[in-house]
Amino acid sequence: MLFALGSNGSGQLGLGHDEDVAVPQAVLASKEIFSSGIKRLLAGGNHTVVLSCDGRAWASGDNSDGRCGTKDGEAEAQFKEIFQPDGRAGKWDDVAATWSATMLTRNNGAETWVCGSGDSGELGLGQGVREAKLMARVPAFPPAGTRIVQLSACMAHVVAVLDDGEVWGWGKGRKGQLGETLEDAWKPRRIENVGFRVERAVCGKDFTCLVGSRDVGEVAMLGPNGRDRFEVKAQAPSKVPDRKEVNASWGSVYMLQESGRVVAWGRDDHGQLPPQDLPLMENIAAGSEHCISLTQDGRVLAWGWGEHGNCGENIDAKGDVKGNFNEIRVSGKVAGLFAGCATSFIATSGG
């Protein structure tokens, strides 16, 4: 099963309606989505994309500009499958989402496909291309002889980690989130002078965090140049060893270590950073301004900005879960956690 809660004005939770919810509700979807397990779940501003472990993809939410990659042009409140754009048999490998676009890779990471819209080059289709209502392939990317091993995106920029340790990006770049060239990129460009082989990348609103090997855990922050209001760049450590996972919200970075300890820095005005009494974690997922996590003893906890119900029912007068956490209960054993733009998703087995 997949449960959802939070912002739902465009039906992005896939619940069959467009009302925000603060108590987890079961997603309305074909059993095919869950039969092989959920590999990734990514959310834009008003749409959600699910990638299953067998390489199929589904989307729900606003599709007025084609960002869901499905055939219907109206907002949907139930997940529909994203089919291969040219009718070829195959599987999707990875997925990312900006505010109003979706990116998918296939052919073992050798092809990049996009749909939706963006005014800063986040489609990667070339100078001035702002909309792709039908799935379109990003030309000549990745470079010949390489493949994409991970995609990441945030509001208006996208980053791809290649199998040779290089990183490429496109979209908004004026705050340094795409490296030293402080301008938007309308097609993928290589990010220079990283200083180590990159294994993972995560994107915030105005920054990108690159990390190296799991044991050493090198960290490089690209942006935000200029005003670093929440010190997400100034506070960043040079290394976080024994890395298990890395996540980013719009203004913060979260590193889960093998021990279950969370190392985090950045924005905390809504309680986005982990509370001091947080127990050891098994998994953690960061949304736009909140986190949802699984403890080592099997509990689901949430904290941060929860005005839309994405952190559960117990919030303060400002809509926050600040300095503490909520426990969110669902039936079954938790198999995965995912978070988006004021949205939270909990995958379970059994129950």
C-alpha positions as CSV (number, residue, x, y, z in Angstrom):
1,M,0.0,0.0,0.0
2,L,0.9,3.6,-0.4
3,F,-0.4,6.2,2.0
4,A,-0.3,10.0,1.4
5,L,-0.9,13.2,3.3
6,G,-0.3,16.9,2.8
7,S,-0.9,19.4,0.0
8,N,-3.4,18.2,-2.6
9,G,-4.8,21.1,-4.4
10,S,-4.1,19.6,-7.9
11,G,-4.7,16.0,-6.9
12,Q,-1.0,15.3,-6.6
13,L,-1.5,12.8,-3.7
14,G,-3.5,10.5,-6.0
15,L,-6.4,10.2,-3.6
16,G,-9.2,10.8,-6.0
17,H,-9.9,14.3,-4.7
18,D,-8.1,17.6,-4.3
19,E,-8.4,18.3,-0.5
20,D,-5.4,18.6,1.8
21,V,-5.2,15.8,4.4
22,A,-3.4,15.5,7.7
23,V,-4.2,11.9,8.3
24,P,-2.7,9.3,5.9
25,Q,-5.1,8.1,3.2
26,A,-4.5,5.2,0.9
27,V,-3.5,6.2,-2.6
28,L,-6.0,5.1,-5.4
29,A,-3.8,3.2,-7.8
30,S,-3.5,0.0,-9.7
31,K,-1.8,-2.8,-7.8
32,E,0.7,-2.8,-10.6
33,I,2.4,0.2,-9.0
34,F,3.1,-1.7,-5.8
35,S,3.6,-5.2,-7.0
36,S,7.4,-4.8,-7.6
37,G,8.0,-2.1,-5.0
38,I,8.5,1.6,-5.3
39,K,12.1,2.6,-6.3
40,R,11.6,6.4,-6.2
41,L,8.9,8.9,-5.7
42,L,9.5,12.5,-6.7
43,A,7.3,15.6,-6.5
44,G,7.1,18.9,-8.2
45,G,5.1,21.8,-7.1
46,N,1.7,20.2,-8.0
47,H,2.5,16.8,-9.4
48,T,4.0,13.5,-8.2
49,V,5.8,10.8,-10.1
50,V,6.3,7.2,-8.9
51,L,9.0,4.9,-10.4
52,S,8.5,1.2,-9.5
53,C,11.3,-1.3,-9.2
54,D,10.3,-3.0,-12.5
55,G,10.9,0.2,-14.4
56,R,7.4,1.5,-14.9
57,A,6.4,5.1,-14.0
58,W,3.1,6.8,-13.0
59,A,2.1,10.4,-12.3
60,S,-0.7,12.3,-10.7
61,G,-1.5,16.0,-10.4
62,D,-1.5,19.0,-12.7
63,N,-0.8,18.0,-16.2
64,S,-1.9,21.2,-18.0
65,D,1.6,21.7,-19.5
66,G,2.3,18.0,-20.0
67,R,4.4,17.6,-16.8
68,C,2.9,14.3,-15.9
69,G,3.8,12.7,-19.2
70,T,0.3,11.2,-19.6
71,K,-2.2,11.8,-22.3
72,D,-4.8,13.8,-20.5
73,G,-4.3,17.6,-20.3
74,E,-6.3,18.3,-17.2
75,A,-5.3,17.9,-13.5
76,E,-5.7,14.3,-12.4
77,A,-6.3,13.0,-8.9
78,Q,-5.2,9.4,-9.6
79,F,-1.9,8.0,-10.8
80,K,-1.8,7.2,-14.5
81,E,1.1,5.4,-16.3
82,I,3.8,7.2,-18.2
83,F,4.3,5.2,-21.3
84,Q,7.5,5.0,-23.4
85,P,7.4,8.0,-25.7
86,D,8.3,6.3,-28.9
87,G,6.5,3.0,-28.4
88,R,9.7,1.1,-27.7
89,A,9.8,-1.6,-25.1
90,G,11.9,-0.7,-22.2
91,K,12.2,0.5,-18.6
92,W,12.6,3.8,-17.0
93,D,15.8,3.9,-14.8
94,D,15.5,7.1,-12.7
95,V,13.2,10.2,-12.3
96,A,13.5,13.7,-11.1
97,A,11.1,16.7,-10.9
98,T,11.4,20.4,-10.9
99,W,8.4,22.7,-10.0
100,S,6.7,22.1,-13.3
101,A,8.6,19.4,-15.2
102,T,9.5,15.8,-15.1
103,M,12.8,14.1,-16.1
104,L,13.3,10.4,-16.7
105,T,16.2,8.3,-17.8
106,R,16.1,5.0,-19.7
107,N,18.3,2.5,-21.7
108,N,20.5,2.0,-18.6
109,G,20.9,5.7,-18.1
110,A,22.0,6.4,-21.7
111,E,18.9,8.5,-22.6
112,T,17.2,11.5,-20.9
113,W,13.6,12.4,-21.5
114,V,11.7,15.5,-20.3
115,C,8.2,16.9,-20.2
116,G,6.4,19.9,-18.7
117,S,7.5,23.6,-18.6
118,G,10.1,25.9,-17.2
119,D,11.4,29.4,-17.9
120,S,15.1,28.9,-16.9
121,G,16.2,26.1,-19.1
122,E,15.2,23.2,-16.8
123,L,13.9,21.1,-19.7
124,G,17.5,21.0,-21.2
125,L,16.1,21.1,-24.7
126,G,18.0,24.2,-25.9
127,Q,17.9,28.0,-25.8
128,G,14.4,29.4,-25.3
129,V,12.6,26.0,-25.1
130,R,10.1,26.5,-22.3
131,E,7.5,23.8,-22.8
132,A,7.3,20.2,-23.9
133,K,3.7,19.0,-23.7
134,L,4.8,15.6,-25.0
135,M,7.9,13.7,-23.8
136,A,11.0,14.9,-25.6
137,R,14.5,13.5,-25.5
138,V,17.4,15.8,-24.4
139,P,19.8,15.8,-27.3
140,A,23.3,14.4,-27.0
141,F,23.1,13.7,-23.3
142,P,24.6,12.0,-21.6
143,P,27.9,12.2,-23.6
144,A,28.7,9.1,-25.6
145,G,30.3,6.3,-23.6
146,T,28.7,7.4,-20.3
147,R,25.5,6.8,-18.5
148,I,23.5,8.6,-15.8
149,V,23.5,6.9,-12.5
150,Q,21.5,9.5,-10.6
151,L,19.2,12.4,-11.3
152,S,18.3,15.2,-8.8
153,A,16.3,18.4,-9.2
154,C,14.6,21.1,-7.2
155,M,12.6,24.2,-8.1
156,A,14.3,25.1,-11.4
157,H,17.5,23.2,-11.9
158,V,18.5,19.6,-12.6
159,V,21.8,17.7,-11.9
160,A,22.9,14.4,-13.3
161,V,25.7,12.2,-11.8
162,L,27.4,10.1,-14.4
163,D,29.1,6.7,-14.0
164,D,32.5,8.3,-14.5
165,G,32.0,10.5,-11.4
166,E,31.3,13.7,-13.4
167,V,28.3,15.9,-12.8
168,W,26.3,17.8,-15.3
169,G,23.5,20.3,-14.8
170,W,20.9,22.5,-16.5
171,G,18.3,25.1,-15.6
172,K,18.7,28.0,-13.2
173,G,22.3,28.7,-12.3
174,R,22.6,32.3,-11.3
175,K,23.1,31.5,-7.6
176,G,26.0,29.1,-8.4
177,Q,23.9,26.0,-8.1
178,L,25.4,24.7,-11.4
179,G,28.9,25.7,-10.5
180,E,31.2,28.6,-11.4
181,T,29.4,29.8,-14.5
182,L,26.7,32.0,-12.9
183,E,24.1,31.9,-15.6
184,D,21.2,29.7,-16.6
185,A,21.9,26.6,-18.7
186,W,19.4,25.8,-21.4
187,K,21.2,22.5,-22.2
188,P,23.3,20.2,-20.0
189,R,26.8,21.5,-19.1
190,R,29.6,19.9,-17.2
191,I,30.2,21.2,-13.6
192,E,33.9,21.9,-13.3
193,N,36.4,21.8,-10.5
194,V,34.5,19.6,-8.0
195,G,37.7,18.1,-6.6
196,F,36.5,14.5,-6.1
197,R,34.6,11.7,-7.8
198,V,30.9,12.4,-7.1
199,E,28.6,9.5,-6.1
200,R,25.4,11.4,-5.1
201,A,23.9,14.9,-5.6
202,V,20.9,16.6,-4.1
203,C,19.4,19.9,-5.0
204,G,17.9,22.7,-2.9
205,K,16.2,25.8,-4.1
206,D,19.4,27.8,-4.7
207,F,22.1,25.2,-4.2
208,T,23.4,21.8,-5.1
209,C,25.2,19.5,-2.6
210,L,27.6,17.0,-4.1
211,V,29.0,14.1,-2.1
212,G,31.7,11.5,-2.6
213,S,32.3,8.0,-1.4
214,R,30.3,6.5,1.4
215,D,33.2,5.9,3.7
216,V,35.0,9.3,3.3
217,G,31.9,11.4,2.5
218,E,33.4,14.4,0.8
219,V,31.0,17.3,0.6
220,A,30.9,20.2,-1.9
221,M,28.3,22.9,-1.9
222,L,27.5,24.8,-5.1
223,G,25.7,28.0,-4.2
224,P,23.9,29.9,-2.9
225,N,26.3,32.7,-4.0
226,G,25.7,36.1,-2.6
227,R,23.3,36.1,0.4
228,D,23.4,32.8,2.2
229,R,20.5,33.7,4.4
230,F,20.2,30.3,6.2
231,E,24.0,29.5,6.0
232,V,23.4,26.3,4.2
233,K,26.8,26.9,2.4
234,A,28.6,28.5,5.4
235,Q,27.6,25.6,7.8
236,A,28.4,22.8,5.5
237,P,31.0,20.3,6.7
238,S,33.8,19.3,4.3
239,K,33.1,15.6,5.0
240,V,30.4,13.4,6.5
241,P,31.9,9.9,6.8
242,D,29.9,6.6,6.8
243,R,27.1,8.1,4.7
244,K,24.0,6.0,4.3
245,E,21.7,8.6,2.6
246,V,21.7,12.2,1.6
247,N,18.6,14.4,1.2
248,A,17.9,18.1,0.7
249,S,14.9,20.4,1.2
250,W,14.6,23.8,-0.3
251,G,17.0,25.3,2.3
252,S,18.6,22.4,4.2
253,V,20.8,19.3,3.8
254,Y,20.4,16.0,5.7
255,M,23.0,13.2,5.9
256,L,22.0,9.9,7.5
257,Q,25.0,8.0,8.7
258,E,25.2,4.2,9.0
259,S,24.9,4.6,12.8
260,G,21.4,6.1,12.4
261,R,22.6,9.6,13.4
262,V,21.4,12.5,11.2
263,V,23.8,15.3,10.4
264,A,21.9,18.4,9.1
265,W,22.5,22.0,8.4
266,G,20.7,25.0,6.8
267,R,17.3,26.5,7.2
268,D,15.5,26.0,10.6
269,D,12.9,28.8,10.9
270,H,10.0,26.3,10.7
271,G,11.8,23.5,12.6
272,Q,13.2,21.9,9.4
273,L,16.4,20.7,11.2
274,P,16.1,17.5,13.3
275,P,15.0,18.1,16.9
276,Q,17.6,17.3,19.6
277,D,15.8,14.3,21.0
278,L,15.5,12.6,17.6
279,P,16.1,8.8,17.9
280,L,18.4,6.9,15.6
281,M,17.0,6.6,12.1
282,E,16.7,3.9,9.5
283,N,15.6,6.1,6.7
284,I,14.9,9.8,6.1
285,A,13.2,11.8,3.3
286,A,13.2,15.6,2.9
287,G,10.3,17.5,1.4
288,S,10.3,21.2,0.5
289,E,10.4,22.4,4.1
290,H,9.8,19.2,6.2
291,C,11.2,15.8,6.9
292,I,9.6,12.4,7.4
293,S,11.7,9.5,8.8
294,L,11.7,5.9,9.9
295,T,13.2,5.1,13.3
296,Q,15.3,2.0,13.9
297,D,12.4,0.6,16.0
298,G,9.9,1.1,13.1
299,R,8.1,4.4,13.9
300,V,7.4,7.1,11.3
301,L,8.2,10.6,12.5
302,A,7.7,14.0,10.9
303,W,8.9,17.6,11.7
304,G,9.2,21.0,10.0
305,W,6.7,23.1,8.1
306,G,3.4,21.2,8.2
307,E,0.7,23.7,7.3
308,H,-0.9,21.5,4.7
309,G,-1.0,18.4,6.9
310,N,2.2,16.9,5.6
311,C,3.5,16.5,9.2
312,G,0.3,15.2,10.6
313,E,-2.4,16.8,12.7
314,N,-0.4,18.2,15.7
315,I,1.0,21.6,14.5
316,D,1.5,24.9,16.2
317,A,-0.2,28.3,15.5
318,K,2.3,28.9,12.6
319,G,1.7,25.5,11.0
320,D,5.0,24.1,12.2
321,V,6.3,21.0,14.1
322,K,9.3,22.8,15.6
323,G,11.6,21.5,18.2
324,N,9.9,18.2,18.4
325,F,8.3,15.6,16.1
326,N,4.9,14.0,15.3
327,E,4.5,10.3,15.1
328,I,2.4,9.2,12.0
329,R,0.7,5.9,12.2
330,V,-0.2,3.6,9.3
331,S,-1.2,0.0,9.0
332,G,1.4,-2.5,7.9
333,K,5.2,-2.6,8.0
334,V,6.8,0.5,6.6
335,A,8.7,-0.3,3.4
336,G,9.6,3.2,2.2
337,L,9.3,6.9,2.9
338,F,9.0,9.8,0.4
339,A,8.5,13.5,0.6
340,G,7.7,16.4,-1.8
341,C,6.4,19.9,-1.9
342,A,4.4,19.8,1.4
343,T,3.6,16.2,0.7
344,S,4.5,12.9,2.5
345,F,4.1,9.4,1.3
346,I,4.5,6.1,3.3
347,A,4.8,2.8,1.5
348,T,3.9,-0.3,3.5
349,S,3.7,-4.1,3.1
350,G,1.1,-6.3,4.8
351,G,-1.3,-4.9,7.4
